[in-house]
Amino acid sequence: MLRALLTSVQSHLHPTDDTHRVTSLELLFELVFVYAITNVTALMEHHVGGRTTLEAVIVLAVIWFGWCSYTWLGNQAKADEGLVRWP
């Protein structure tokens, strides 16, 4: 049953190519990542210290991992077609 569900989902996904343009939804999520990074660096500015720097580096690593995963997904499937985007 799970295999049939995965096959159904995969049949609706279309890979991107070189002519694919960025969608408004993708740009919105990019701005969310920029806002998150800006907030972390602003918090570091107010409390300079070793512990704060370590916490900020950990949070920035998590944000960076999320951004890399999001970018990979954006390159694998079109956000404006198929099951990736909800109506």
TORTORLO-688344 format. One record per residue: x, y, z of N, C-alpha, C, O, CB in turn; residue number from 1. Coordinates in Angstrom, 1 decimal, always signed. Each point is the difference from the previous one (the first is absolute). Glycine has a CB too. Layout:
+--------+--------+--------+--------+--------+--------+--------+--------+--------+--------+--------+--------+--------+--------+--------+-----+
:   n_c1 :   n_c2 :   n_c3 :  ca_c1 :  ca_c2 :  ca_c3 :   c_c1 :   c_c2 :   c_c3 :   o_c1 :   o_c2 :   o_c3 :  cb_c1 :  cb_c2 :  cb_c3 : seq :
+--------+--------+--------+--------+--------+--------+--------+--------+--------+--------+--------+--------+--------+--------+--------+-----+
:      X :      Y :      Z :      X :      Y :      Z :      X :      Y :      Z :      X :      Y :      Z :      X :      Y :      Z : NUM :
...
+--------+--------+--------+--------+--------+--------+--------+--------+--------+--------+--------+--------+--------+--------+--------+-----+
This chain:
+--------+--------+--------+--------+--------+--------+--------+--------+--------+--------+--------+--------+--------+--------+--------+-----+
:   n_c1 :   n_c2 :   n_c3 :  ca_c1 :  ca_c2 :  ca_c3 :   c_c1 :   c_c2 :   c_c3 :   o_c1 :   o_c2 :   o_c3 :  cb_c1 :  cb_c2 :  cb_c3 : seq :
+--------+--------+--------+--------+--------+--------+--------+--------+--------+--------+--------+--------+--------+--------+--------+-----+
:   +0.8 :   -1.2 :   +0.0 :   -0.8 :   +1.2 :   +0.0 :   +0.9 :   +1.3 :   +0.0 :   -0.3 :   +0.9 :   -0.7 :   -1.5 :   -2.2 :   +1.9 :   1 :
:   +2.8 :   +1.3 :   -0.4 :   +0.9 :   +1.1 :   +0.1 :   +0.7 :   +0.2 :   -1.4 :   +0.2 :   +1.1 :   -0.4 :   +0.1 :   -1.5 :   +2.9 :   2 :
:   +0.1 :   -0.7 :   -3.1 :   +0.7 :   +0.1 :   -1.3 :   -1.0 :   +0.6 :   -1.0 :   +0.5 :   +0.8 :   -0.9 :   +1.0 :   -2.8 :   +1.5 :   3 :
:   -2.7 :   +1.6 :   -0.6 :   -1.0 :   +0.6 :   -1.0 :   -0.2 :   +1.5 :   +0.3 :   -0.1 :   +0.7 :   -1.0 :   -1.0 :   -2.9 :   +0.9 :   4 :
:   +1.1 :   +2.6 :   +1.3 :   -0.2 :   +1.4 :   +0.4 :   +1.2 :   +0.8 :   -0.5 :   -0.1 :   +1.1 :   -0.6 :   -1.2 :   -1.7 :   +2.6 :   5 :
:   +2.5 :   +0.1 :   -1.8 :   +1.3 :   +0.7 :   -0.5 :   +0.0 :   +0.0 :   -1.5 :   +0.4 :   +1.1 :   -0.5 :   +0.8 :   -1.9 :   +2.6 :   6 :
:   -1.6 :   -0.2 :   -2.7 :   +0.0 :   +0.0 :   -1.5 :   -1.0 :   +1.0 :   -0.5 :   +0.3 :   +0.7 :   -1.0 :   +0.3 :   -3.1 :   +1.0 :   7 :
:   -1.8 :   +2.5 :   +0.6 :   -1.0 :   +1.0 :   -0.4 :   +0.6 :   +1.5 :   +0.2 :   -0.2 :   +0.8 :   -0.9 :   -1.6 :   -2.4 :   +1.6 :   8 :
:   +2.4 :   +1.8 :   +0.4 :   +0.6 :   +1.4 :   +0.3 :   +1.1 :   +0.2 :   -1.0 :   +0.0 :   +1.1 :   -0.6 :   -0.6 :   -1.2 :   +3.0 :   9 :
:   +1.5 :   -0.8 :   -2.7 :   +1.1 :   +0.2 :   -0.9 :   -0.5 :   +0.2 :   -1.4 :   +0.7 :   +0.7 :   -0.8 :   +0.7 :   -2.1 :   +2.2 :  10 :
:   -2.5 :   +0.9 :   -1.8 :   -0.5 :   +0.1 :   -1.4 :   -0.5 :   +1.5 :   -0.2 :   -0.1 :   +0.4 :   -1.1 :   -0.5 :   -2.9 :   +1.0 :  11 :
:   +0.3 :   +3.2 :   +1.2 :   -0.5 :   +1.4 :   -0.1 :   +1.1 :   +1.0 :   +0.1 :   -0.3 :   +1.2 :   -0.3 :   -1.9 :   -2.0 :   +1.2 :  12 :
:   +3.4 :   +0.4 :   -0.5 :   +1.1 :   +0.9 :   +0.1 :   +0.7 :   +0.1 :   -1.3 :   +0.3 :   -1.0 :   -0.6 :   -0.1 :   +0.5 :   +3.1 :  13 :
:   +0.2 :   +1.7 :   -2.9 :   +0.7 :   +0.3 :   -1.2 :   +1.4 :   +0.6 :   +0.4 :   +0.0 :   +1.0 :   +0.7 :   -2.2 :   -0.8 :   -2.1 :  14 :
:   +3.3 :   -0.7 :   +0.9 :   +1.3 :   +0.5 :   +0.3 :   +0.1 :   +1.4 :   -0.7 :   -0.6 :   +0.2 :   -1.0 :   +1.6 :   -2.5 :   +1.3 :  15 :
:   -0.1 :   +3.1 :   +0.3 :   +0.2 :   +1.3 :   -0.6 :   +1.1 :   -0.1 :   -1.1 :   +0.7 :   -1.0 :   -0.1 :   -1.3 :   +2.2 :   +2.2 :  16 :
:   +0.7 :   -0.2 :   -3.0 :   +1.0 :   +0.0 :   -1.0 :   +0.6 :   +1.4 :   +0.0 :   -0.3 :   +0.8 :   +0.9 :   -0.9 :   -2.6 :   -2.3 :  17 :
:   +2.1 :   +2.1 :   +0.4 :   +0.7 :   +1.2 :   +0.0 :   -0.9 :   +1.2 :   -0.3 :   +0.4 :   +1.2 :   +0.2 :   +1.6 :   -2.4 :   -0.9 :  18 :
:   -3.2 :   +1.0 :   +0.1 :   -0.9 :   +1.1 :   -0.3 :   -0.9 :   +0.3 :   +1.1 :   -0.8 :   +1.0 :   -0.1 :   +0.9 :   -1.7 :   -2.3 :  19 :
:   -0.1 :   +0.0 :   +3.5 :   -0.9 :   +0.2 :   +1.1 :   +0.3 :   +1.3 :   +0.8 :   +1.2 :   +0.2 :   +0.3 :   -1.5 :   -2.7 :   -0.1 :  20 :
:   -0.6 :   +3.4 :   +0.0 :   +0.2 :   +1.2 :   +0.7 :   -0.5 :   -0.1 :   +1.5 :   -0.8 :   -0.9 :   +0.3 :   +0.5 :   +2.2 :   -2.5 :  21 :
:   +0.8 :   -0.4 :   +3.0 :   -0.3 :   +0.0 :   +1.4 :   -1.4 :   +0.5 :   +0.2 :   -0.4 :   +0.9 :   -0.7 :   +2.8 :   -0.5 :   +1.4 :  22 :
:   -3.2 :   -1.1 :   +0.2 :   -1.4 :   +0.4 :   +0.2 :   +0.0 :   +1.0 :   +1.2 :   +0.9 :   +0.1 :   +0.8 :   -1.8 :   -2.3 :   -1.7 :  23 :
:   -0.3 :   +2.8 :   +1.1 :   -0.2 :   +1.0 :   +1.1 :   +0.1 :   -0.8 :   +1.3 :   +0.5 :   +0.6 :   +1.0 :   -1.9 :   +0.9 :   -2.4 :  24 :
:   +0.9 :   -2.7 :   +1.5 :   +0.0 :   -0.8 :   +1.2 :   +1.5 :   -0.3 :   +0.4 :   +0.3 :   +0.0 :   +1.2 :   -2.6 :   -1.0 :   -1.8 :  25 :
:   +3.1 :   +0.7 :   -0.4 :   +1.4 :   -0.3 :   +0.3 :   +0.7 :   +1.3 :   +0.6 :   +0.8 :   -0.1 :   +0.9 :   -0.8 :   -1.7 :   -2.7 :  26 :
:   -0.3 :   +2.9 :   +1.2 :   +0.6 :   +1.2 :   +0.4 :   -0.4 :   +0.4 :   +1.4 :   +0.7 :   +0.5 :   +0.8 :   -0.6 :   +0.3 :   -3.1 :  27 :
:   -1.4 :   -1.1 :   +2.7 :   -0.5 :   +0.2 :   +1.3 :   +0.8 :   -0.8 :   +1.0 :   +0.4 :   +0.6 :   +1.1 :   -2.7 :   -0.1 :   -2.0 :  28 :
:   +2.5 :   -1.7 :   +0.7 :   +0.8 :   -0.9 :   +0.9 :   +1.4 :   +0.5 :   +0.1 :   +0.6 :   -0.1 :   +1.1 :   -2.1 :   -1.8 :   -1.6 :  29 :
:   +2.1 :   +2.3 :   -0.6 :   +1.4 :   +0.6 :   +0.1 :   +0.0 :   +1.2 :   +0.9 :   +1.0 :   +0.1 :   +0.8 :   -0.5 :   -0.9 :   -3.2 :  30 :
:   -1.5 :   +1.6 :   +2.4 :   +0.0 :   +1.2 :   +0.9 :   -0.2 :   -0.4 :   +1.4 :   +0.5 :   +0.6 :   +0.9 :   -1.4 :   +0.7 :   -2.7 :  31 :
:   +0.2 :   -2.4 :   +2.1 :   -0.1 :   -0.5 :   +1.3 :   +1.3 :   -0.5 :   +0.6 :   +0.4 :   +0.3 :   +1.1 :   -2.7 :   -1.1 :   -1.6 :  32 :
:   +3.2 :   +0.2 :   -0.4 :   +1.3 :   -0.4 :   +0.5 :   +0.9 :   +1.2 :   +0.2 :   +0.7 :   +0.1 :   +1.0 :   -0.9 :   -2.2 :   -2.3 :  33 :
:   +0.1 :   +3.1 :   +0.5 :   +0.7 :   +1.3 :   +0.2 :   -0.4 :   +0.6 :   +1.3 :   +0.9 :   +0.5 :   +0.7 :   -0.6 :   -0.2 :   -3.2 :  34 :
:   -1.6 :   -0.2 :   +2.7 :   -0.5 :   +0.6 :   +1.3 :   +0.5 :   -0.8 :   +1.2 :   +0.4 :   +0.6 :   +1.0 :   -2.4 :   +0.2 :   -2.3 :  35 :
:   +2.1 :   -2.1 :   +1.2 :   +0.4 :   -0.8 :   +1.2 :   +1.5 :   +0.3 :   +0.2 :   +0.4 :   +0.1 :   +1.2 :   -2.1 :   -1.9 :   -1.7 :  36 :
:   +2.5 :   +1.8 :   -0.5 :   +1.4 :   +0.3 :   +0.2 :   +0.3 :   +1.4 :   +0.5 :   +0.8 :   +0.2 :   +0.9 :   -0.3 :   -1.8 :   -2.8 :  37 :
:   -1.3 :   +2.5 :   +1.5 :   +0.1 :   +1.4 :   +0.5 :   -0.4 :   +0.1 :   +1.5 :   +0.7 :   +0.7 :   +0.7 :   -1.2 :   +0.1 :   -3.0 :  38 :
:   -0.5 :   -1.6 :   +2.7 :   -0.4 :   +0.0 :   +1.4 :   +1.1 :   -0.6 :   +0.9 :   +0.3 :   +0.5 :   +1.1 :   -2.7 :   -0.6 :   -1.8 :  39 :
:   +3.0 :   -1.0 :   +0.2 :   +1.1 :   -0.6 :   +0.8 :   +1.2 :   +0.9 :   +0.1 :   +0.5 :   +0.1 :   +1.1 :   -1.3 :   -2.4 :   -1.9 :  40 :
:   +1.2 :   +3.0 :   -0.2 :   +1.1 :   +0.9 :   +0.1 :   -0.3 :   +1.2 :   +0.8 :   +0.9 :   +0.5 :   +0.7 :   -0.1 :   -1.3 :   -2.9 :  41 :
:   -2.1 :   +1.2 :   +2.2 :   -0.4 :   +1.2 :   +0.9 :   +0.1 :   -0.4 :   +1.5 :   +0.4 :   +0.8 :   +0.8 :   -1.9 :   +0.1 :   -2.7 :  42 :
:   +1.1 :   -2.2 :   +2.2 :   +0.1 :   -0.5 :   +1.4 :   +1.4 :   -0.1 :   +0.4 :   +0.3 :   +0.3 :   +1.2 :   -2.4 :   -1.5 :   -1.5 :  43 :
:   +3.0 :   +0.9 :   -0.6 :   +1.4 :   -0.1 :   +0.4 :   +0.6 :   +1.4 :   +0.3 :   +0.9 :   +0.1 :   +0.8 :   -0.7 :   -2.2 :   -2.3 :  44 :
:   -0.7 :   +3.1 :   +0.8 :   +0.5 :   +1.3 :   +0.2 :   -0.3 :   +0.5 :   +1.4 :   +0.8 :   +0.8 :   +0.6 :   -1.2 :   -0.3 :   -3.0 :  45 :
:   -0.7 :   -0.8 :   +3.0 :   -0.4 :   +0.5 :   +1.3 :   +0.7 :   -0.7 :   +1.1 :   +0.2 :   +0.6 :   +1.1 :   -2.4 :   +0.0 :   -2.0 :  46 :
:   +2.5 :   -1.9 :   +0.8 :   +0.7 :   -0.8 :   +1.0 :   +1.2 :   -0.6 :   -0.5 :   +0.0 :   -1.2 :   -0.5 :   -2.2 :   +0.7 :   +1.6 :  47 :
:   +3.3 :   +1.2 :   -1.1 :   +1.3 :   -0.5 :   -0.5 :   +0.6 :   -0.9 :   +1.0 :   +0.2 :   +0.4 :   +1.2 :   +0.1 :   +1.6 :   -2.7 :  48 :
:   +0.1 :   -3.2 :   +1.2 :   +0.6 :   -0.9 :   +0.9 :   +0.2 :   -1.4 :   -0.6 :   -0.5 :   -0.3 :   -1.1 :   -0.5 :   +1.6 :   +3.0 :  49 :
:   +1.7 :   -2.1 :   -1.2 :   +0.3 :   -1.4 :   -0.5 :   -1.2 :   -0.8 :   -0.2 :   -0.2 :   -0.7 :   -1.0 :   +2.4 :   +0.8 :   +2.0 :  50 :
:   -3.1 :   -0.1 :   +0.1 :   -1.2 :   -0.9 :   -0.1 :   -0.9 :   +0.5 :   -1.1 :   -0.6 :   -0.8 :   -0.7 :   +0.8 :   +0.3 :   +3.2 :  51 :
:   -0.4 :   +1.8 :   -2.6 :   -0.9 :   +0.5 :   -1.0 :   +0.5 :   -0.3 :   -1.4 :   -0.8 :   -0.3 :   -0.9 :   +0.1 :   +2.2 :   +2.5 :  52 :
:   +2.0 :   -1.8 :   -1.8 :   +0.6 :   -0.3 :   -1.3 :   -0.2 :   -1.5 :   -0.3 :   -0.4 :   -0.3 :   -1.2 :   +2.1 :   +2.2 :   +1.5 :  53 :
:   -1.5 :   -2.7 :   +0.7 :   -0.2 :   -1.5 :   -0.3 :   -1.5 :   -0.3 :   -0.3 :   -0.3 :   -0.7 :   -0.9 :   +2.2 :   +0.2 :   +2.5 :  54 :
:   -2.8 :   +1.1 :   -0.9 :   -1.4 :   -0.2 :   -0.2 :   -0.4 :   +0.5 :   -1.4 :   -0.8 :   -0.6 :   -0.8 :   +0.3 :   +0.8 :   +3.2 :  55 :
:   +1.0 :   +1.0 :   -2.8 :   -0.3 :   +0.6 :   -1.3 :   +0.6 :   -0.9 :   -1.1 :   -0.6 :   -0.2 :   -1.1 :   +0.6 :   +2.5 :   +2.1 :  56 :
:   +1.2 :   -2.8 :   -0.8 :   +0.6 :   -0.9 :   -1.1 :   -0.9 :   -1.3 :   -0.1 :   -0.2 :   -0.4 :   -1.2 :   +2.5 :   +1.3 :   +1.7 :  57 :
:   -2.8 :   -1.4 :   +0.6 :   -0.8 :   -1.2 :   -0.1 :   -1.3 :   +0.3 :   -0.8 :   -0.5 :   -0.7 :   -0.8 :   +1.5 :   -0.2 :   +3.0 :  58 :
:   -1.7 :   +2.0 :   -1.8 :   -1.2 :   +0.4 :   -0.7 :   +0.2 :   +0.3 :   -1.4 :   -0.8 :   -0.4 :   -0.9 :   +0.0 :   +1.4 :   +3.0 :  59 :
:   +1.9 :   -0.3 :   -2.5 :   +0.3 :   +0.3 :   -1.4 :   +0.3 :   -1.3 :   -0.7 :   -0.3 :   -0.1 :   -1.2 :   +1.2 :   +2.3 :   +1.8 :  60 :
:   -0.3 :   -3.2 :   +0.0 :   +0.3 :   -1.3 :   -0.7 :   -1.4 :   -0.6 :   -0.3 :   -0.1 :   -0.6 :   -1.1 :   +2.3 :   +0.3 :   +2.3 :  61 :
:   -3.1 :   +0.3 :   -0.3 :   -1.3 :   -0.6 :   -0.2 :   -0.8 :   +0.8 :   -1.1 :   -0.6 :   -0.7 :   -0.9 :   +0.5 :   +0.0 :   +3.3 :  62 :
:   +0.2 :   +2.0 :   -2.4 :   -0.6 :   +0.8 :   -1.1 :   +0.7 :   -0.3 :   -1.3 :   -0.7 :   -0.1 :   -1.1 :   +0.1 :   +1.9 :   +2.7 :  63 :
:   +1.9 :   -1.9 :   -1.6 :   +0.7 :   -0.3 :   -1.3 :   -0.4 :   -1.4 :   -0.5 :   -0.2 :   -0.2 :   -1.2 :   +2.1 :   +1.6 :   +2.0 :  64 :
:   -2.0 :   -2.4 :   +0.1 :   -0.5 :   -1.3 :   -0.5 :   -1.4 :   +0.0 :   -0.5 :   -0.2 :   -0.6 :   -1.1 :   +1.7 :   -0.4 :   +2.8 :  65 :
:   -2.4 :   +1.8 :   -1.1 :   -1.3 :   +0.1 :   -0.5 :   +0.0 :   +0.7 :   -1.4 :   -0.8 :   -0.4 :   -0.9 :   -0.1 :   +0.5 :   +3.2 :  66 :
:   +1.7 :   +0.9 :   -2.4 :   +0.1 :   +0.7 :   -1.3 :   +0.5 :   -0.9 :   -1.1 :   -0.5 :   +0.0 :   -1.1 :   +0.8 :   +2.2 :   +2.3 :  67 :
:   +0.8 :   -3.0 :   -0.9 :   +0.5 :   -0.9 :   -1.0 :   -1.0 :   -1.0 :   -0.4 :   -0.1 :   -0.4 :   -1.2 :   +2.4 :   +0.7 :   +2.2 :  68 :
:   -3.0 :   -0.8 :   +0.0 :   -1.1 :   -1.0 :   -0.4 :   -1.1 :   +0.6 :   -0.8 :   -0.4 :   -0.6 :   -1.0 :   +0.9 :   -0.6 :   +3.1 :  69 :
:   -0.9 :   +2.4 :   -1.8 :   -1.0 :   +0.7 :   -0.8 :   +0.5 :   +0.2 :   -1.4 :   -0.8 :   -0.1 :   -0.9 :   -0.1 :   +1.2 :   +3.0 :  70 :
:   +2.1 :   -0.6 :   -2.2 :   +0.6 :   +0.2 :   -1.3 :   +0.0 :   -1.3 :   -0.9 :   -0.3 :   +0.1 :   -1.2 :   +1.7 :   +1.8 :   +2.2 :  71 :
:   -1.0 :   -3.0 :   -0.3 :   +0.1 :   -1.2 :   -0.8 :   -1.4 :   -0.4 :   -0.4 :   -0.2 :   -0.4 :   -1.2 :   +2.1 :   -0.3 :   +2.5 :  72 :
:   -2.9 :   +0.8 :   -0.5 :   -1.4 :   -0.3 :   -0.3 :   -0.5 :   +0.9 :   -1.2 :   -0.7 :   -0.5 :   -0.9 :   +0.3 :   -0.3 :   +3.3 :  73 :
:   +0.8 :   +2.1 :   -2.3 :   -0.4 :   +0.9 :   -1.1 :   +0.6 :   -0.3 :   -1.3 :   -0.6 :   +0.3 :   -1.1 :   +0.4 :   +1.4 :   +2.8 :  74 :
:   +1.4 :   -2.4 :   -1.7 :   +0.6 :   -0.4 :   -1.3 :   -0.5 :   -1.3 :   -0.5 :   +0.2 :   -0.4 :   -1.1 :   +1.8 :   +1.6 :   +1.8 :  75 :
:   -2.7 :   -2.0 :   +0.2 :   -0.5 :   -1.3 :   -0.4 :   -1.5 :   +0.0 :   -0.5 :   -0.3 :   -0.8 :   -0.8 :   +1.9 :   -0.1 :   +2.5 :  76 :
:   -2.4 :   +1.8 :   -1.1 :   -1.4 :   +0.0 :   -0.4 :   -0.5 :   +1.5 :   -0.2 :   +0.5 :   +0.9 :   +0.8 :   -0.8 :   -3.1 :   +0.5 :  77 :
:   -0.5 :   +2.4 :   -2.2 :   -0.6 :   +1.3 :   -0.2 :   -1.0 :   +0.3 :   +1.0 :   -0.9 :   -0.8 :   +0.3 :   +1.3 :   +0.6 :   -2.8 :  78 :
:   -0.3 :   +1.4 :   +3.1 :   -0.9 :   +0.4 :   +1.1 :   -1.4 :   +0.5 :   -0.6 :   -0.9 :   +0.1 :   +0.8 :   +2.9 :   +0.5 :   +0.6 :  79 :
:   -2.1 :   -0.3 :   -2.7 :   -1.2 :   +0.5 :   -0.5 :   -0.8 :   -1.0 :   -0.8 :   -1.0 :   +0.3 :   -0.7 :   +2.1 :   +1.9 :   +0.6 :  80 :
:   -0.7 :   -3.5 :   +0.1 :   -0.7 :   -1.1 :   -0.7 :   -0.2 :   -1.2 :   +0.9 :   +0.9 :   -0.2 :   +0.9 :   +0.0 :   +1.1 :   -3.1 :  81 :
:   -1.9 :   -1.7 :   +1.9 :   -0.1 :   -1.3 :   +0.7 :   -0.4 :   +0.1 :   +1.4 :   -0.6 :   +1.0 :   +0.5 :   +2.3 :   -1.8 :   -2.0 :  82 :
:   -1.3 :   -0.2 :   +2.3 :   -0.5 :   -0.1 :   +1.4 :   +0.9 :   +0.8 :   +0.9 :   -0.3 :   +0.1 :   +1.2 :   -0.5 :   -2.4 :   -1.7 :  83 :
:   +1.9 :   +2.9 :   +0.0 :   +0.8 :   +0.7 :   +0.9 :   -0.6 :   +1.3 :   +0.6 :   +0.2 :   +0.3 :   +1.1 :   +1.7 :   -1.2 :   -2.4 :  84 :
:   -2.8 :   +1.5 :   +0.5 :   -0.7 :   +1.2 :   +0.4 :   -1.4 :   -0.3 :   +0.2 :   -0.7 :   -0.6 :   -0.9 :   +2.3 :   +2.1 :   -0.3 :  85 :
:   -2.2 :   -1.1 :   +2.3 :   -1.4 :   -0.2 :   +0.3 :   -0.9 :   +1.0 :   -0.7 :   +0.4 :   +1.2 :   -0.2 :   +0.2 :   -2.2 :   +2.4 :  86 :
:   -1.8 :   +0.6 :   -2.6 :   -0.9 :   +1.0 :   -0.7 :   -0.5 :   +1.1 :   +0.9 :   -0.7 :   +0.8 :   -0.5 :   +0.1 :   -2.6 :   -1.0 :  87 :
+--------+--------+--------+--------+--------+--------+--------+--------+--------+--------+--------+--------+--------+--------+--------+-----+
